[in-house]
Amino acid sequence: MAVALIGELLEWVRTDDGDAKLQEGRVDFGGGDTAICVDYQAANRDCPPVPGDFAVCVPAPESGSYVIVGWVDPWNQGVAKEGEARLYARDGVDVVAALHITKDGNEPDMQGLVMALVARADRVDAELEKLEAAHNDHTHSYNDSKGTGSIATPSVTDVPSSVAAAPGAAVPDFQYSPEPTGCDNGWIT
């Protein structure tokens, strides 16, 4: 009779065995017993566990080796009801994204997801604008190539006329203007 063991995941890695791409976990069974176990997931899944999850392991054909056939997330709050499905991503203990398919026929909150993505894109745009302003305000002084020691204004196509007109003034290397982002291009409506 095959006996299943449950142990705590210490580490999870992707490996190669010839042409096969594998996932393996180093599992602590307690009492100083650890093993490297191949993680058997469904072919259409890519769901790495996090350290601290519990692995359900069964003996493999090779003597003394085990394979992982299931996982337990000890921090899962268990909000899905009977007959429902919930997929979630987490950063350690914290759930950072979730898709909950309920049995009442309501579709997942895709509008909420889109609004969260738009809010994140807006934060990225704000940071890019700060970077643009910092870059465009950064200047360098230029010496002319004649070695006279005078400062000459280089020919830079995007220099504002107020700066270019002032001989010897420090000028930006060039002006940075980013392309429109996804929201600006109408990718999210």
C-alpha positions in Angstrom: 0.0 0.0 0.0 1.4 3.4 -1.0 1.5 5.9 1.8 1.2 9.7 1.1 3.3 12.1 3.0 2.6 15.7 3.7 5.5 18.1 4.1 6.2 21.8 4.1 7.7 23.3 0.9 11.1 24.9 1.5 12.0 25.7 -2.1 10.5 25.3 -5.6 12.5 25.4 -8.8 12.1 24.8 -12.6 14.5 22.2 -14.0 15.3 20.3 -17.1 15.6 16.5 -17.5 16.7 16.1 -21.0 14.0 17.6 -23.2 11.4 17.6 -20.4 10.8 20.8 -18.4 10.0 19.9 -14.8 9.1 21.6 -11.6 10.6 20.4 -8.4 10.1 21.2 -4.7 12.3 20.6 -1.8 9.9 19.3 0.9 10.5 19.0 4.7 8.7 16.0 6.1 9.8 16.8 9.6 12.4 15.2 11.8 15.2 16.3 9.5 13.8 14.3 6.5 13.7 16.3 3.3 13.4 15.3 -0.3 13.5 16.8 -3.8 10.1 15.8 -5.4 8.9 16.3 -8.9 5.7 18.5 -9.0 3.0 16.8 -11.1 0.5 19.5 -12.2 -2.1 19.3 -15.0 -0.7 19.9 -18.4 -2.5 23.2 -18.8 -1.4 24.7 -15.4 1.5 26.8 -14.4 0.9 27.5 -10.7 4.1 27.6 -8.6 3.5 27.3 -4.9 5.2 29.5 -2.3 7.5 28.4 0.6 5.3 27.4 3.5 2.7 25.7 1.4 2.2 22.0 2.2 2.9 19.4 -0.5 1.0 16.1 -0.7 3.6 13.5 -1.9 3.3 9.9 -2.9 6.1 7.4 -3.6 7.5 7.4 -7.1 8.6 4.3 -9.0 12.3 4.9 -8.0 13.0 3.7 -4.5 13.0 6.4 -1.9 11.7 9.1 -4.2 8.4 11.0 -4.1 6.3 13.0 -6.5 4.1 16.0 -5.5 0.4 15.4 -6.5 -1.2 18.3 -4.7 -0.8 21.4 -2.6 -2.4 23.0 0.4 -2.2 26.8 0.9 -2.4 27.1 4.6 -3.4 30.8 4.4 -6.3 30.4 2.0 -9.4 32.1 3.4 -11.7 29.8 1.5 -14.3 32.2 0.1 -15.5 30.0 -2.8 -18.8 28.3 -2.0 -19.7 24.7 -3.0 -19.8 24.4 -6.8 -17.8 27.6 -7.4 -14.3 28.2 -8.7 -11.7 30.8 -7.5 -8.3 31.3 -8.9 -5.9 33.6 -7.1 -2.4 34.9 -7.2 -0.4 35.8 -4.1 2.7 37.4 -2.9 3.6 35.1 0.0 0.6 35.1 2.3 -1.3 38.0 0.7 -3.7 37.5 -2.2 -2.9 40.2 -4.8 -5.4 39.1 -7.6 -8.4 36.8 -7.8 -10.9 35.5 -10.3 -14.0 34.2 -8.6 -16.6 32.3 -10.8 -19.8 32.1 -8.8 -22.7 29.7 -9.1 -25.3 32.4 -9.2 -24.7 33.1 -12.9 -23.0 36.4 -12.3 -20.0 37.0 -14.4 -16.7 37.8 -12.8 -16.2 41.5 -12.1 -14.3 42.3 -15.3 -15.2 46.0 -15.0 -13.5 46.1 -11.6 -10.5 44.4 -13.1 -10.3 46.8 -16.0 -10.7 49.8 -13.6 -7.8 48.5 -11.5 -5.7 48.1 -14.6 -6.5 51.7 -15.7 -5.7 53.0 -12.2 -2.3 51.2 -12.4 -1.7 52.6 -15.9 -2.5 56.1 -14.6 0.1 55.6 -11.8 2.7 54.5 -14.4 1.9 57.5 -16.6 2.3 59.8 -13.6 5.7 58.3 -12.9 6.7 58.6 -16.6 5.7 62.3 -16.6 8.0 62.9 -13.5 10.8 61.1 -15.3 10.2 63.1 -18.5 10.3 66.4 -16.5 13.5 65.4 -14.6 15.2 64.4 -17.9 14.1 67.5 -19.7 15.3 69.7 -16.9 18.7 68.1 -16.8 21.3 70.2 -18.6 25.0 70.1 -19.6 27.4 73.0 -20.5 29.2 72.6 -23.8 32.6 73.9 -24.9 33.0 74.8 -28.5 35.3 72.6 -30.6 37.7 75.5 -31.4 39.2 75.4 -28.0 38.6 79.0 -27.3 37.1 78.2 -24.0 33.8 79.9 -24.8 30.5 78.1 -24.3 28.6 77.5 -27.5 25.0 76.3 -27.8 25.0 72.9 -29.6 22.6 72.3 -32.4 19.9 70.3 -30.8 16.6 70.1 -32.6 14.2 70.2 -29.7 15.9 73.0 -27.7 13.3 75.7 -26.8 14.0 79.0 -28.5 14.3 80.8 -25.2 17.2 78.5 -24.2 18.8 78.4 -27.7 18.8 82.2 -27.9 21.0 82.6 -24.8 24.7 82.1 -25.8 26.6 80.1 -23.3 23.5 78.8 -21.6 23.3 75.2 -20.4 20.9 73.3 -22.6 19.3 69.8 -22.5 20.9 67.1 -24.5 17.5 66.5 -26.1 13.9 66.7 -25.1 12.1 63.5 -24.2 8.6 62.9 -25.3 7.2 59.4 -24.7 4.8 57.8 -27.1 1.1 57.4 -26.0 0.5 54.5 -23.6 -2.2 51.8 -23.9 -5.0 53.9 -22.4 -4.1 56.8 -24.7 -4.3 54.5 -27.7 -7.8 53.3 -26.8 -6.7 49.8 -25.9 -8.8 50.0 -22.8 -12.3 51.5 -23.2 
